[in-house]
Amino acid sequence: MDTLHPTLPILDELRGMAIFATVVRCGSFAAAARSLGLTRAVVSHHVRLLEAHLGVPLAQRSTRSFSLTPAGQAFRVHCERMLDEAADGLRSMELLRAEPRGEVRLTCSHHFGTKWILPALVAFRRRYPAVNLHVAMSDSNVDIVQHGVELAVRAGPLADSSLLARPLLREATMLCAAPAYLRKQGAPASVEELGRHRWVVYPPSQRNVTVRVGEQNVDVPVQGDIVTDSAASRLAFVLAGDGIARLPAYDAAALLASGDLVRVLPDVETAPLEIFLVHSKRIGPSAKLLRDFLLDTAHEEHA
């Protein structure tokens, strides 16, 4: 196969790649021809030209069916990606040409959503009033693909590799308790004493909290009378004196300043809370617009 010089035009090859990707997606040469408004002979001609250029067959054909060769299976990934990128680029230009409009479905937790996401969504709507928002606030991690959700705000590492996660926020955390709890139970003087204290357990799966002492990470067992799946409930129970909890700075800062909370073992570090914006590998232009707006807003506020 002749190697293309990077400065030479490859319009014929790009056309062939687009037609080949359409054949693969439509399932046949005839269906691709109907989709493209071409004859079956023209579609076959362009794929043959592409095969001749590549020097390998991409598909095995018969009058009724076709199947991809190993080379075709490998090459289809690049062709479909090219087709998708071109479609995304055209949709993006449509957003620049006209007022953005459409619909976006987003899910986030009640607590973080109320504190941070909702104000950002209000600002987004002021700028893009023709984009409709469907906001589902839930502390459960719903299956975004199954429920047709385009954007999800999630804490912690991403378990599903079929999704993309964009870092949205990295917030310091600290161990806190109410003065009433510390007066009654006594303030822990060491990491070892933390394990003997009552905790407000969040999330319900929490079994320990990792603290850093010097250069060493220590897992402290967590147990308590209150177990909750709500970050808002966690804060309310801590303020009521029901136990210690690891709180993000956006919850703790003002309450520490007012004296409603006290930092426990202030020399001990805890891992930061990492918030991600999660979505499928392909999302619509309105969802991309909202995604980029949220990421820009987070960057501006924490620059």
C-alpha distance (Angstrom), angle and dihedral (degrees) to the residues before:
residue distance angle dihedral
M1 . . .
D2 3.78 . .
T3 3.79 111.9 .
L4 3.79 113.0 -124.5
H5 3.75 116.2 -123.8
P6 3.83 106.4 -126.7
T7 3.81 92.3 -126.8
L8 3.84 95.4 53.3
P9 3.81 119.1 95.8
I10 3.81 114.6 -102.7
L11 3.78 98.8 -173.7
D12 3.80 93.6 130.3
E13 3.80 91.1 52.0
L14 3.80 92.6 46.9
R15 3.80 90.1 50.5
G16 3.80 90.0 49.1
M17 3.81 91.7 48.9
A18 3.83 91.2 51.4
I19 3.80 91.8 48.9
F20 3.83 92.1 45.8
A21 3.83 90.7 50.9
T22 3.81 89.3 50.4
V23 3.82 91.1 50.8
V24 3.80 89.9 52.0
R25 3.79 93.4 48.4
C26 3.81 95.0 44.1
G27 3.80 92.8 46.5
S28 3.80 97.8 -129.5
F29 3.77 143.8 41.0
A30 3.80 91.3 -115.0
A31 3.81 93.7 52.0
A32 3.80 90.9 46.9
A33 3.80 90.2 50.6
R34 3.81 90.7 53.3
S35 3.82 91.0 47.3
L36 3.81 92.7 50.0
G37 3.80 96.7 40.4
L38 3.81 91.3 -119.5
T39 3.78 134.2 118.7
R40 3.78 120.0 -98.3
A41 3.79 88.8 -116.6
V42 3.81 92.1 56.7
V43 3.81 91.6 49.0
S44 3.82 91.4 49.9
H45 3.81 90.3 46.6
H46 3.81 93.5 55.8
V47 3.79 93.0 46.7
R48 3.82 90.5 49.6
L49 3.82 90.2 50.5
L50 3.80 89.2 51.3
E51 3.82 91.2 49.3
A52 3.79 90.1 49.4
H53 3.79 90.6 51.4
L54 3.81 92.5 48.1
G55 3.80 94.0 42.4
V56 3.82 93.4 -134.5
P57 3.81 133.4 88.0
L58 3.80 113.8 -109.3
A59 3.81 99.8 -170.6
Q60 3.80 141.2 20.4
R61 3.81 109.1 -134.2
S62 3.76 136.5 -160.8
T63 3.79 130.6 167.7
R64 3.81 90.8 -94.0
S65 3.79 107.4 28.4
F66 3.76 147.3 9.5
S67 3.79 136.1 -153.2
L68 3.77 131.7 -163.4
T69 3.78 122.1 -110.6
P70 3.82 118.5 -134.9
A71 3.80 87.6 -97.7
G72 3.80 89.6 50.4
Q73 3.80 91.6 51.0
A74 3.80 90.6 52.6
F75 3.81 95.1 43.3
R76 3.82 95.3 46.9
V77 3.82 89.5 70.4
H78 3.80 91.5 62.1
C79 3.80 93.6 42.2
E80 3.80 94.4 50.1
R81 3.79 91.3 45.2
M82 3.80 90.0 52.3
L83 3.81 90.7 49.9
D84 3.82 91.9 48.4
E85 3.80 93.2 47.9
A86 3.79 90.9 50.1
A87 3.82 91.1 50.2
D88 3.81 91.0 47.6
G89 3.80 90.7 50.0
L90 3.79 92.1 52.0
R91 3.81 91.4 48.8
S92 3.79 90.6 49.3
M93 3.79 90.6 53.6
E94 3.80 89.0 51.0
L95 3.80 87.8 58.7
L96 3.80 90.1 54.1
R97 3.79 92.8 46.9
A98 3.78 97.9 50.4
E99 3.77 139.6 20.0
P100 3.81 107.3 -73.5
R101 3.76 112.4 -108.9
G102 3.76 137.4 165.4
E103 3.79 137.3 85.2
V104 3.79 134.3 -70.2
R105 3.80 127.6 -167.4
L106 3.80 114.3 -153.4
T107 3.80 133.3 175.7
C108 3.80 128.8 -162.7
S109 3.78 139.6 153.8
H110 3.81 119.7 -81.6
H111 3.79 95.8 -120.5
F112 3.80 102.8 42.5
G113 3.79 89.6 34.6
T114 3.80 92.4 56.6
K115 3.81 93.7 44.9
W116 3.79 100.7 43.2
I117 3.81 116.8 -1.7
L118 3.81 99.6 52.2
P119 3.84 95.1 53.8
A120 3.81 88.4 49.7
L121 3.82 91.1 49.3
V122 3.81 90.8 50.8
A123 3.81 89.0 53.2
F124 3.82 90.3 46.9
R125 3.81 91.1 52.9
R126 3.80 91.3 51.3
R127 3.79 88.9 56.5
Y128 3.82 98.1 38.2
P129 3.82 107.6 27.2
A130 3.82 93.8 165.0
V131 3.82 93.2 62.8
N132 3.80 109.5 91.8
L133 3.81 117.1 -144.5
H134 3.81 127.6 -151.6
V135 3.82 106.0 -168.5
A136 3.82 119.1 -170.5
M137 3.80 111.9 -170.0
S138 3.79 112.0 -160.6
D139 3.79 135.7 141.6
S140 3.82 89.0 -142.7
N141 3.79 119.2 91.6
V142 3.79 101.5 -121.6
D143 3.80 121.6 -160.8
I144 3.79 98.5 -101.5
V145 3.82 94.9 -163.0
Q146 3.81 93.7 49.7
H147 3.81 93.1 46.1
G148 3.80 96.2 43.2
V149 3.81 93.8 -115.8
E150 3.80 114.7 154.5
L151 3.83 100.8 -168.2
A152 3.80 130.5 29.9
V153 3.79 129.9 -178.2
R154 3.80 108.9 -142.5
A155 3.79 137.3 174.7
G156 3.78 122.4 -138.0
P157 3.80 133.2 13.5
L158 3.80 121.7 -26.3
A159 3.80 114.8 -107.1
D160 3.84 99.3 -175.0
S161 3.80 110.5 73.1
S162 3.81 91.3 -166.4
L163 3.82 88.6 71.9
L164 3.80 131.5 68.5
A165 3.80 122.2 -127.8
R166 3.81 122.1 -158.9
P167 3.84 116.4 -165.8
L168 3.79 106.9 -114.4
L169 3.80 106.0 168.7
R170 3.80 138.8 1.0
E171 3.78 110.6 -162.7
A172 3.80 128.0 -175.5
T173 3.81 115.9 -121.2
M174 3.81 133.4 -156.2
L175 3.79 140.7 -177.5
C176 3.80 111.6 -101.3
A177 3.79 141.0 175.9
A178 3.78 137.4 173.4
P179 3.82 118.9 -99.3
A180 3.83 89.0 -119.2
Y181 3.81 91.3 58.6
L182 3.80 93.0 48.4
R183 3.81 92.5 47.8
K184 3.80 90.2 53.0
Q185 3.80 100.9 38.3
G186 3.78 101.4 24.7
A187 3.80 125.5 -118.1
P188 3.80 114.7 -80.6
A189 3.79 110.6 -111.5
S190 3.82 96.5 -163.7
V191 3.78 142.8 19.5
E192 3.81 89.0 -104.8
E193 3.81 90.0 60.8
L194 3.82 92.2 52.6
G195 3.80 91.0 74.5
R196 3.82 90.9 59.9
H197 3.80 94.1 54.3
R198 3.80 130.1 90.6
W199 3.78 116.9 -103.8
V200 3.76 136.0 -164.1
V201 3.80 96.6 -124.8
Y202 3.81 115.5 -139.1
P203 2.95 127.1 -163.6
P204 3.83 101.4 22.9
S205 3.81 90.1 -123.4
Q206 3.81 92.0 59.4
R207 3.80 112.1 120.6
N208 3.79 101.1 162.2
V209 3.78 143.1 3.5
T210 3.79 121.2 -133.2
V211 3.80 117.1 -134.0
R212 3.77 128.9 -177.8
V213 3.78 119.2 -131.9
G214 3.79 111.4 -176.4
E215 3.79 104.5 -49.8
Q216 3.79 95.2 -22.0
N217 3.82 131.0 91.3
V218 3.79 114.7 -143.3
D219 3.82 125.3 -167.5
V220 3.79 110.7 -141.5
P221 3.84 116.3 -160.4
V222 3.80 113.2 -120.6
Q223 3.80 124.5 -147.5
G224 3.78 135.1 150.2
D225 3.78 148.9 141.0
I226 3.82 93.4 -97.8
V227 3.81 122.3 66.5
T228 3.80 118.0 172.6
D229 3.78 141.2 169.3
S230 3.83 92.0 -152.9
A231 3.80 125.1 85.8
A232 3.81 89.5 -157.1
S233 3.80 90.1 54.8
R234 3.78 90.6 48.3
L235 3.79 91.0 56.6
A236 3.81 92.6 45.7
F237 3.81 92.7 51.9
V238 3.80 92.8 46.5
L239 3.82 90.1 51.6
A240 3.82 88.7 49.0
G241 3.81 90.1 58.0
D242 3.81 98.6 -108.7
G243 3.80 96.6 132.0
I244 3.78 151.3 -58.1
A245 3.81 123.8 -57.1
R246 3.77 140.2 176.4
L247 3.80 104.6 -113.4
P248 3.80 132.1 -172.3
A249 3.79 116.8 -117.0
Y250 3.82 92.4 -113.3
D251 3.83 87.4 64.1
A252 3.79 99.4 36.5
A253 3.82 108.0 37.9
A254 3.82 100.6 77.0
L255 3.83 92.9 38.0
L256 3.80 91.7 51.6
A257 3.80 89.9 49.8
S258 3.81 91.7 50.4
G259 3.81 93.5 46.3
D260 3.81 94.4 -117.6
L261 3.81 87.8 118.1
V262 3.79 133.3 32.1
R263 3.77 124.8 -150.8
V264 3.80 111.5 -119.5
L265 3.83 116.4 -140.1
P266 3.83 93.5 -9.8
D267 3.81 91.9 -166.6
V268 3.82 91.1 60.9
E269 3.81 117.0 90.2
T270 3.79 125.5 -144.2
A271 3.79 128.0 -164.2
P272 3.81 116.3 -87.8
L273 3.79 120.4 -109.0
E274 3.79 109.5 -110.4
I275 3.81 117.7 -157.1
F276 3.80 120.6 -165.8
L277 3.78 135.4 -167.6
V278 3.81 105.1 -134.4
H279 3.80 128.6 -163.8
S280 3.78 143.6 148.4
K281 3.78 119.2 -85.0
R282 3.81 89.3 -104.0
I283 3.80 121.3 43.4
G284 3.78 133.3 161.2
P285 3.81 126.0 -95.0
S286 3.83 94.6 -103.3
A287 3.81 90.8 52.3
K288 3.81 89.7 48.6
L289 3.79 89.5 50.9
L290 3.82 91.3 52.6
R291 3.80 92.3 43.1
D292 3.79 92.3 53.9
F293 3.82 91.5 44.4
L294 3.82 91.8 54.1
L295 3.80 92.2 45.7
D296 3.82 91.9 48.8
T297 3.81 91.1 47.3
A298 3.81 91.9 51.1
H299 3.81 91.0 47.8
E300 3.81 92.6 50.0
E301 3.82 93.5 48.3
H302 3.81 94.6 47.6
A303 3.80 100.8 34.0
